[in-house]
Amino acid sequence: MFGADKGHTPPFDGSRLRVGIVQARFNEGVTNALHAACLAELTALGVRDENITHVTVPGALEVASALQMLARRGDVDALVALGCIIRGETYHFELVANESGAGVTRVALDSGLPVANAILTTENMTQAIVRQIEKGKDAARVAVEMALLKEKLQ
């Protein structure tokens, strides 16, 4: 939820982490902003530029497939999904929103890698624009926190 109380976030050191980002190009203005915010936050958390892999795909439905490809390479500690789905006049919105979300979750569970899902699902472009920066930053923090948690628990 936008503006939600997310609790206290302790400082994280992501300097040892390798992060893969998959960005959908559909609604590219929004997804570019998501990516920029995510990248800035990863940098603020210590993740080095050379340890960030960024790929783009046509739309939200293709994100999970690319996440899976990155996971199978075995050279990332966490993944980030970036996309923007805006409700239209047909059932297509529900299909894309539900299937992309399920696909992202499946990659996380099947691979054992943390996957931060920042695929926005909004009613209109205004809602997407309002959320793009916060959600991009959130995705970076989730990826780093969960990768460090995985490291600690293994």
C-alpha positions as MATLAB code, in Angstrom:
seq = 'MFGADKGHTPPFDGSRLRVGIVQARFNEGVTNALHAACLAELTALGVRDENITHVTVPGALEVASALQMLARRGDVDALVALGCIIRGETYHFELVANESGAGVTRVALDSGLPVANAILTTENMTQAIVRQIEKGKDAARVAVEMALLKEKLQ';
ca = [
       0.000    0.000    0.000;
       1.332    3.428   -0.930;
       2.516    5.347    2.129;
       2.078    2.311    4.409;
       3.895    1.891    7.709;
       6.563   -0.594    6.655;
       8.198   -0.823   10.062;
      11.767    0.011   11.000;
      14.298   -1.055    8.397;
      17.763   -1.682    9.806;
      20.780   -0.634    7.727;
      21.899   -3.210    5.190;
      25.253   -3.790    3.525;
      24.713   -5.059    0.003;
      28.330   -4.700   -1.086;
      28.805   -8.467   -1.555;
      25.515   -9.034   -3.351;
      24.781   -9.655   -7.020;
      21.319   -8.553   -8.154;
      19.443   -9.254  -11.382;
      16.767   -6.835  -12.548;
      14.157   -7.688  -15.180;
      12.260   -4.687  -16.514;
       9.182   -4.838  -18.730;
       9.189   -2.223  -21.508;
       5.390   -1.921  -21.703;
       4.485    1.415  -20.051;
       8.165    2.230  -20.384;
       7.992    5.704  -18.857;
       6.852    4.169  -15.583;
       9.159    1.159  -15.741;
      12.153    3.395  -16.497;
      11.334    5.387  -13.351;
      10.960    2.158  -11.357;
      14.355    1.040  -12.637;
      16.059    4.357  -11.867;
      14.677    4.383   -8.313;
      15.618    0.738   -7.779;
      19.137    1.300   -9.092;
      19.649    4.392   -6.929;
      18.527    2.504   -3.827;
      20.692   -0.527   -4.629;
      23.653    1.837   -4.912;
      22.723    3.487   -1.602;
      22.663    0.005   -0.020;
      26.188   -0.686   -1.275;
      25.468   -2.931   -4.252;
      28.197   -2.277   -6.790;
      27.255   -1.361  -10.370;
      29.260   -4.256  -11.772;
      27.187   -6.649   -9.655;
      23.879   -5.563  -11.151;
      22.550   -7.303  -14.240;
      19.711   -5.493  -16.019;
      17.630   -6.976  -18.816;
      14.450   -5.809  -20.485;
      11.528   -7.807  -21.841;
       8.439   -6.790  -23.842;
       5.856   -6.883  -21.041;
       4.863   -8.137  -17.605;
       4.051  -11.647  -18.806;
       7.627  -12.122  -19.998;
       9.230  -10.979  -16.733;
       9.001  -14.349  -14.967;
      10.643  -16.183  -17.847;
      13.623  -13.810  -17.833;
      13.848  -14.022  -14.018;
      14.001  -17.801  -14.359;
      16.786  -17.534  -16.953;
      18.824  -15.317  -14.629;
      18.178  -17.616  -11.666;
      19.383  -20.645  -13.644;
      22.657  -18.917  -14.520;
      23.533  -19.108  -10.831;
      25.341  -15.776  -10.624;
      22.826  -13.658   -8.692;
      21.858  -13.523   -5.023;
      18.503  -11.810   -5.557;
      16.188  -10.753   -8.362;
      13.905   -7.784   -8.971;
      10.820   -7.749  -11.208;
       9.807   -4.351  -12.623;
       6.660   -3.703  -14.634;
       3.483   -1.708  -14.916;
       0.032   -3.072  -15.683;
      -2.770   -0.526  -15.995;
      -6.400   -1.596  -16.030;
      -8.066   -1.346  -19.398;
     -11.579   -2.059  -20.580;
     -11.244   -5.845  -20.875;
     -10.438   -8.873  -18.738;
      -6.860   -8.756  -20.062;
      -5.770   -6.699  -17.020;
      -6.745   -9.459  -14.591;
      -5.075  -12.099  -16.707;
      -1.788  -10.229  -16.980;
      -1.786   -9.106  -13.336;
      -2.592  -12.547  -11.949;
      -0.314  -14.556  -14.229;
       2.674  -12.235  -13.943;
       2.393  -12.226  -10.158;
       2.067  -16.009  -10.019;
       5.037  -16.403  -12.361;
       7.269  -14.157  -10.262;
       6.319  -16.052   -7.104;
       6.958  -19.379   -8.803;
      10.462  -18.320   -9.814;
      11.221  -17.364   -6.211;
       9.920  -20.633   -4.819;
      11.420  -22.866   -7.520;
      14.847  -21.224   -7.500;
      15.153  -20.480   -3.793;
      16.263  -16.963   -4.679;
      14.643  -13.879   -3.201;
      12.579  -12.078   -5.838;
      11.246   -8.576   -5.163;
       8.054   -8.031   -7.131;
       7.671   -4.417   -8.231;
       5.191   -5.001  -11.027;
       2.667   -2.243  -10.445;
      -1.010   -3.034  -10.978;
      -3.020    0.175  -11.068;
      -6.333    1.538  -12.215;
      -4.758    4.362  -14.243;
      -1.514    6.029  -15.243;
      -1.778    8.633  -12.473;
      -1.708    5.901   -9.813;
       1.286    4.303  -11.509;
       3.235    7.568  -11.624;
       2.523    8.265   -7.951;
       3.901    4.835   -6.975;
       6.841    4.415   -9.361;
       9.611    5.885   -7.186;
       8.562    4.392   -3.842;
       7.960    0.955   -5.330;
      11.311    0.974   -7.135;
      13.118    1.807   -3.893;
      11.092   -0.788   -1.988;
      12.078   -3.482   -4.474;
      15.772   -2.740   -3.966;
      15.440   -2.872   -0.189;
      13.456   -6.125   -0.321;
      16.006   -7.765   -2.634;
      18.953   -6.815   -0.415;
      17.246   -7.642    2.869;
      16.033  -11.036    1.693;
      19.372  -11.960    0.106;
      21.127  -11.157    3.380;
      18.498  -13.137    5.301;
      19.017  -16.135    3.024;
      22.754  -15.912    3.574;
      22.227  -15.782    7.355;
      19.807  -18.710    7.453;
      21.846  -21.092    5.307;
];
